[in-house]
Amino acid sequence: MPRLKSISIENFRSIGEIPVEMAFPENMPLVLIGENNSGKSNIVRAIELIFGEFHPKYKKLDDFDHYGRNPLNRISIKAEVRGFKNRLGINREFTCGGFKFSYVKNHETVFNAVQLEDGFENKYVSGDLRDELLCVVVNSEQNLSYQLSYSSKYTLLSRVTKKFHDKLIEDDEKVSNLKELFKLTKDIFLSVQEFSAFTQNMSHISSEMLSNMTHALQFDFSAYDPSNYFKTLRVQPSENGGVRAIEELGTGQQQILALSFAHAYAKSFLGQGLIFVLDEPESHLHPLAQKWLAKQMFKMAEDGLQIVITTHSPFFINLDFLDAIHLVKKSETTEVRNVTKSSLAQYCRDTGANRAHQDTIIPFYSAHSTPQILSGFFANKIILVEGPTEELSLPIYLEAIGLDTLKEGIAIISVGGKGNLAKWWRLFTAYKIPTFICFDNDKGDDGAGTKRTDALKALGISTEAIQPLLIAEDWTVKDNFCVFGKDFETTMRRSFADYQRIEHEVSSSLGDSKPIIAKTVALSLSALEDKNVEEWRKFTQLKEKIERLN
């Protein structure tokens, strides 16, 4: 089956002269994650430009399609493919190995097919060759009605029914029988007096108006199109036995229907390549539905459907398919970060996890991941904390002194204990996401200090410097970590004169849940108009370190 193997994009929209390059893994969806305006949609547009409905050579591009809106920046897109049947070369002896697109304003657009065996570029790319690999994009605004219509010969429905038509006309007897049935259908229509009269009047008027033309035309209603008998078919969803219009479906249902149609198409016509792009499939779906749809999409990808997903939902991040995850970031230009199982294992070994191995690294991370932890992939910075006490209270303290973590895209994530800090620090920093670690010296689950040592070694702290940190009872704030002394609550009581009093009042009314108490006390302290500078000094240091983190 024809498939897209890799793509390289240069000087296209937010992508600059340093190309964005991505490999498309086998039997996995390619998942593009990242914040808004990072360039995910521009990558999709580049794929659609090469494999979409319109021939790239005749596609009109605007100034904003060029990086920096400079039309002199030459757009270059290179796609590597496999599995094409149409042969290239004078004697058709070569395999199609890819396509090259190049465009600069006021110059001829270049769109060539590349011969795999010798690298020669064919300047003529036939429609039949392009038809072997189709790109279909269903976005959050929904274009399902278009894809399931006959608006053009490139829609999914048009392509499917054309396949049916080609098989049908191989059998003359079936065609003859079908014509008779369609004739009976038309005769029934003509038995409606108004329809018959309108048909006669239209034919008479049109023949008079066109009588002076070289090729006169006659207009007639027909129950079929002989160029595609199956165009009489319509895709109509049903509910409780009744037919419904596509417009009646919820937008989430429409995306699921589009995915199902694409999967059936790919399975039924194994020689037809299909790149199915779902732009933000989580839109309009509640969390459980997102989780279910993600599961179905990964199954379909394993079954052979080539899927590209752009998403802001952690439910569409599956660490079992680590090679497929591409983090899209933009500072001045869009860049893509991809971590393979081998590179992650090597990075983990380089940062102290000596037993990390590429054969076990993915099952290890996948087994411990949760949507809450995976939400860190969408953050500008991450603060990893031991548990819900710090997760609930820290953002309140930081906002009180001017750092709104939500506004700045800083995720504060509870990892469920000291032993998980190093693990998730390694994963997120492998993707170059700035990550800060917070823990205390409560020895309840780390009596020997091995878990805290692992975290500090991962950060690059020397063995000599680690031991004093493990026994520190005071609050220590460093460039990429902080230690809340003996434990978080004790440190807060030492820092704030009113903490213990408020803590006692809260516990009397709300019970003994540590996270709830810590959050409520934090809200009370942050609401005080007169904030003692000395009491807030350590939080001010913590704020400054997080802001400088890169």
Summary of the structure (lengths in Angstrom):
residues: 550
radius of gyration: 30.8
end to end distance: 43.7
largest distance: 100.9
contacts: 1653
relative contact order: 0.09
helix: 44%
strand: 19%
